[in-house]
């Protein structure tokens, strides 16, 4: 390459670099991500509203703590069916219509819960709503990651967690709004009112385009190109994204037809995908799978659902006796959680996933240890210890704030972007399934755990798990900020955590290997990138 051409190539490469030169935010991609992620409001609302509705359901039907904790927690187990089915469904009917399906299923579940006449009927409603939640949790971050340009993928892919938090806050507010109605009516309105937004959301999603990656997988290159042009920061980036997606989907790079017949022998069948993920994974895929499962496991195992679902009971253990005061305190928790998730949303693409994640978990550890100590002091005291009660409330707010600035949103961002295209739907569904299993276990057995080892002891346990999580994230999760979705394999092949101790970026080694592959014609990247890399050498 001539020296005269070098500045031009460098300038073109700068257009693709979201870290060094952030482009103006793409409002069309912003709108698509918002619509898709709004389905997460359904899960958030259910989590928030059940914290208060459970109190009145227990009073109305005189239920035991065991039945209440299963009522509250089993929705997360039921959502497994939806998250597993969503991977295949989204590959079959597309990402967009899978979002619509999620809203429709939850609508039916909300109506069943609102009109339940007994405990068994209510559990059926929980089962149906859980399937809808599973669909929404899996598909929203996948769709958002696939339409987002690399420059703001972290910002947009964190939207599902933003709307989960907004839903939790709405659920808490709903508890306060309906609590003064009769015991046989208030909890029904709390649960049934979520049917209204689920219909509106399902209809709104029809206005957004299909995922460009799914369109390419179907051979609809012209349609995919139109979407990419609207969701990319520049026409050059759209062309590069299309080239990478075609390569990942097994379509010849020189093919420019509007519609092509995709060679299915070059694409993994559903059975082949599961085999590549679980039976014969490459070292890079194995690391991706462990990272994707691990971050989902630790997000829930560190106790977030115990705090959010049972915050009224935690405040009761701390010494707050009035139902109104308990529910008002939960509204404060929901407000703090929502405010701090917005902080994370606007800083993910500025500071990166890894620094925020480690800072977040560190803060959670401190809050959990302090909360556990305060609850233990209160439990062993015969008098009201006002400073310990105030510290409990403060630490619950501090815990959800620390969770929201990192572990909460980054779990969905990270797991949706690290899996290769051919494995993304199924790989993400595995992560969501693990997330829901752990959430279901904790929310279904938290009351029993608290009765067995005390509430303070339960939070000491969560603190220990959070410490293990910090070391896992530090040693196993590389930074993914600014990288395209198609070259995550290389990042995980060569990540060495010790490099971060010396200030070396996690993707420095990857860039070196990528350069070698490009010079040998292996990677198939655009000629613009190849020339710029050669010039830099």
N, C-alpha and C positions, 0 to 999 in steps of 0.2 A: 504494500500500500504506500502511495506517495505521501511525502510530508505535507503537501498542499491540501490533501484530502483529510488529513488528521483532524484539524479543527472542526471541520464540518461533521465528521463522524462523532466527535466528542460532544458536539452540540446536540445531535440527535439522541445520543445516549442520555444526555441530561434530561431530555423530555420524558424518559422512562424512569427516572430516578425520583421516587416519591419522598425520599428522605432529604436529599440535598436541595431540591427545588419543588416544594409542595405546590401543585397546581390548584386552581380554583375548584372548590368542591362541586362535584357533579350532582346537580339537583335532581336529575331524572333517576339516577341510581339511588339517591337519598329517598325519593318517593317510593320506589319499588321496595327498598329495604324496610321502610316504615310500614307499608301495607302488609308485607309478609310477616313481619315481626309482631304485628298487633295481635296475632292469634295467641301469642304467649300471655296476653292479658288474661286469657281464660284460666290458665294454670295459676297465675298469681292471685286472681280473684278467689279461686277456690281455696288456696292455701290461707289467705287472709281471712276470708269469711268463716271458714270452718273453726278457726280459733275461738270465735265467739258463738257460732251456731251450735257447736258441740255442747256448750254449757246449757242451752235451752232444750236441745234434743234430750239430753240426759235428764233434765227436770221433767220434761213432757212425758217421756216414756219410762222414767225410772230405771235407766240403764246403768250397768256396772261400768267401772273404769276400763275393764278389759274390752267390753263391747265398744266403748267410746274410742279407745286408742286404735282398734281395728277399723272402725268406721272412718276415722281421720286418716290413717296411714295406708289403707289398702288401695286407695286410688293410685298411689305411686306404683304399686305392684301391678295393678290392672293396666297401667299405661305401658307396661312391657309389651303387651300384645300389639298396641298401636305403634310403638317405636320399631319393633321388629318388622311389622307389615309395611311400615312407611318406606323402608328402603326399596323393597321390590315394587311397591305401588308407584313410587315417584319415578322409577325407571320405566314403568309401564305406561302411565297416563300423563306423566310430566310433573314437574315440581309445582306448578301453579295450581292445577286441579287437585293435587294432594292437599294443598293448604285449604282449598274450598271444602274438601271432604272432611278435614279435621274440624272445621267450624260446624259443619252439619251434624257430625256425630256428637259433638259436645252439646249442641242445641237439644238433641233428643235426651241426653243424659241429664241436663239441667231441668227439663220438664219432668222427667221421672222422679228426680229428687224432690222437686217442689210439691208434687202431688202424692208423695209416698204416704201409705196408710199404716205401714208397720216397718220394723227394722229390716226384714228381708227385702221388702220392696225398695227401701232406701239403699240397700247394698247393691241391688240391681242397677239403680240409677248411678251409683258410684262406679260400677263396672263399665257402663257405657261411656260415662264422662271420662273415665280413665283412658279408654281407647282413643278418644279424641285428643286428650292431652298428650298421649304418646306420639300421635301423628304430628301434632303442632310442634312439640319439642324437637323432633328430629328434622323436620323439613324446613322450618323457618331459618335456622342458621346456615343450612346447606344452600338454600336458594339465595340468601343474602350474600354468601361468600362467592357464589358463582356469577352474580351480576355486578359485584363491586370491583372497581379498579384497585390495583395494589396500593395506591397512594392513600386510600381511606378505608381499606378493607377492615382494619381493626375497629375503626369508628362505627362503620355500618353493621358489622357482624356482632357488635355488642348490643345492638338494638333489642334482640329477644330478651336479654337479661334486664334491659331498661323497662320493657313493657311487663315483664314478670313482676318487677318491683312496683310499677304503677298499679298493676292488678292487686297486689298485696295491700297497698295503701287504700285502694277503692274498697276492698273487702273489709278492712278495719273500719273505714268510715261507714260502710253499710251496716256493720254490727251496731255501731252507736246510733245510727238513724232508725233502725227497726226494733231495737231492744225493748222499747216501751210498749210495743204491741203485745197482744196476748201470747202466752207461751206456745199455744198451738198454731199461731200464725207467724210470729216473728221469724223463726228459723226457716220457715217455708219460703218467705219472701227473700230472705238472705241468700238462699241457695238457688231459687228459681229465677231471680231477676237476671242472672247471667245468660239466660237464653236469648235475651234481646240483643246484646252486643255481638253474640256469636253469629247471628243471622246477618247483621249489618257488615261484619268483618268478612264473611264468606262472599257477600255480594261485591264488596269493595275490591277484593283480591282479583276479581275478574277483569278489572281495569288494568292490571299490570301485565307485562309481557312474560313469555316463557323464558326459562333459563337458557342462555346461549349455549352452554355446555350440553344440556339435554337436546337442544335443537341439532347441534352437530352430531351427537350420537345417533340421531334419527336420519342423518344425511341431509337435513334442511339447512344448507349452507347460506343461502340468500337470507333466510329469516334470521339466522344466527348473526350474520354480518350486520343487519339492521339494528339488532339489539346491542351488539358490541359498539357500534358507532355512537349510540346514544348513552351508553354506560361507561365509556372509556374517556380518559382525559384528553385524547388526541386521536386523529385518524391513524397515525402511525402505531399508537399503542393498540388500537382495535385490530389492526392487521397482525401485529405480533401475537396478541392473545388468540386470534383465530388460528394462526399457524400452530401455536403450541397445543391448542385444543384438538386440532385435526390430527396432529402427531399422536397425542394421547389416545384418541379414538380410533386410530388405525386407518385414517383416510390419507391417501397420498398428498403430500404437501403441495404438489403442482396442480392438484385438482381445484378448479375454480367454477365448476358447474353450480347452478342454483340448487338443484336437488341431485343427490347421488345415492346410489344403492350401497349401503355400508356393508363391507365384507365382514360378516359376523364371525368368520374364523379368526379375525384379528381382534375381536372383542370378546371379553370374558362373559360367559354365561353366568347366571346367578350361582349355579353350582361351582363353576370355576372360580368365581370371586371368593366364595367362602373357603374354597380349598387353598387359594393363594393367601388369604388372610390368616387362616387358623392351622392349616396342615403343613403346607410347604412355603412359608413366607421367606422372602429374601431377608438378609440382615437389616436392610433399611426399613422394609415393611414391618418387620418384627419390632423394631424400635419405635416406629410410628404407632403401631398397635398398642404397645405397652404405654407409651406417652398418652395416647388418646384415652385408654381405659383408666390409667392412673390418675389423670387430672379429674376425670368424672368421679372416680371412687373417693378421692380425698375431698372433693368439693362437698359431698354429702356426709362422709364419715366424720368430718370435723364438727358436725352438730348443728348446721344452719337450720334445718327443718325443725329440730327440737326447740330451738329458740323462737322461730317464727310461729309454728303451730301451737306451741304450749306457753307462749309468753304470758297469757293471763294467769296460768297456774304458777309460773315462775314468780310473777309479781305477788301472787297469793302466798307463796312460800316466803317471800321477802317481807311480808307483813301487811300488804294491801288487802283489805277485806271486802270493800265495796265493788260490786260488778261494774258499775259505771266507771269508777276510778281505774279498774283493771283495763277496761276497754279503751279508756282515754289514753292510758299509758301505752297500749299497743299501737294506737294511732301515732303517737310520738315516735315509736320505733319504726313504723312504716314510713313516716316522713323522713327520718334520718337516713334510712336505707335507700329511699328514692333519690334524695339529694346527692348522696355520695356516689351512686351509680352514674349520675350525670357527670360527676367529676372524672370518673374513669373513662366514660365514653369520649370525652374531649381530650384525654391525655394518652390514650392507647397508642395512637399513631405518632405521638410526639416522643414519649419515653420508651415505648416498646413493651412487649408482653412480659418479658422476664423480670425487669426491675420492679414493675408494678406487682407482679405475682409474688415475688419474694418479700416485698414490703408489706403487702396485704396479709400474708400468712404470719409474718412476724408480729404484726399488730393483733391478729386474732389470738395468737398464743398468749400474749400479755393480758388481753381482755378476758380470755377463758380462765386463766389461772387466778386473776383477781376476782372474777365473778364466783368461781368455785370456793375460794377462800372466804368471801363475804357470806355466801349461803351457809357454809359450814359454821361460821361464827354465829349467825342468826339461829341455826338449828340447835346449837348447844347453849344458847342463852335463854334464860327464863324471862327476861325483860325485853322490851322493844329496843333494839339498837339502831337508832335513827341514822347514824352515820353509815352503818352497814347497809341499811335499806336504800339510802341514797346512792351508795356505791354500787349496789346491785343494778339499779335502774340505769346508772351511768354506764356501767360495763356492758349491759345488754345493748345499749345504743352504740357504744364503742365497738363492740364485736360486729354488729351488722354493718357499721360504717367501714371497718377494715375489710370485711368480706366483700363489700360492694365496690371498693376501689380496685380490686384485683381478682381474687379467686372466683367471685361470682360471674362477671362478664367474660373474663379471659378463658374460662372453661369452655364456653360455647364458641368463642372466637377461635381458640387454638384447635379444638377437635374438628372444627368444620374446615380448616385450611390445611391441615398436615397430611390428610389422606390423598393419595393420587386419584385422578378422575375416575379411573376404572373401578376403584375400591371405595369411593367417597360415600355413596349412599349407604352401603352395607357397613362400612367401617364406622361411620357416624352413628348408625343405628345400634351398633354394639356398645359404643360409649354411652349413648342415652339409656340403653337398657341397664347397664351397670349403675348409672346415675339413679335410675328409678328404683332398682332393687335395694340399694343402700338407703335411699331416702325412705322407701317403704318399711324397711327393717327398723330404722331408727324411729320413725314416726309411729309405728305400730307397737313398739316395745319400750318407748321412752318412759312411760308411766311405771311400767313394771321395773325397769332399770332404776328409776329414781326411788321406788319403794325398797328395792333391794340394797342399793349402795348409797342411798341419799341423793338428793338433787345436786348437792355440792360434789359428791363423788362422781356423779355422771359427767359433770363439766371438767373435773380433773382428767377423766378418761378422754374426753374430746380434746383437751389440751395436749395430752400425750400423742394422740393421733395427728394433731396439727404439727407437732414438732417433727414427726416422721415425714409428714408431707413436705415440710420446708426442705429437708435434706434430699428428698426425691426430686423435687423441682429444681433444686440447685445443681444436682449432678446429672439429670437426665433430659431436661427440656431446653433445647437451643432457642435462640431468638428467631422469630419468623417474620419480624417486621420488614415490610418492603419487598419481600420475595414473591415471585409469581407462584400460583398454585401448582403449576406443572413441574417445578424443579425441587419440590420438597424432599424427594427421594435422596438427592445428593446432599442436602443439608443434614439429614439424619445419618447418612453413611459415614460422615467425617466429623461429627460433632465431638469435641473434647472439652469437658467442663473445666479443666485446668486452664485453658486458654483465657477464660473469663477472669481469672485471678490476675492475669498479667495485662489486662486491658485490651486483649485481642478480641475482635468481633467474632461471634460464632460462625459467621458465614465466610470468613477470610479463607479458610482451608477449602471450602466448597468452591469459591470463585477460582482458586488455583486449579482445582481438579476440572472444573467446568471448562476453563481455558484450554487445558490439555485435550479434553474430549472434543471441543470445537475444532481444534487444529487438525484432529484426525477425522473430522466429518462424522462424529458419532452423535452429537447432541441434536443436530438438525435445527439450530436456532437461525434467526434471520441473518442475512449477509451483513446488515448494518451492525449488529452486535459483534459478529465475527471480525469485521474490519476494525471496529473500535478496540476490541480486546487485543488484536494483533498489534495495533499502533501503540497501545499502552505498554506492551512487552518490548 
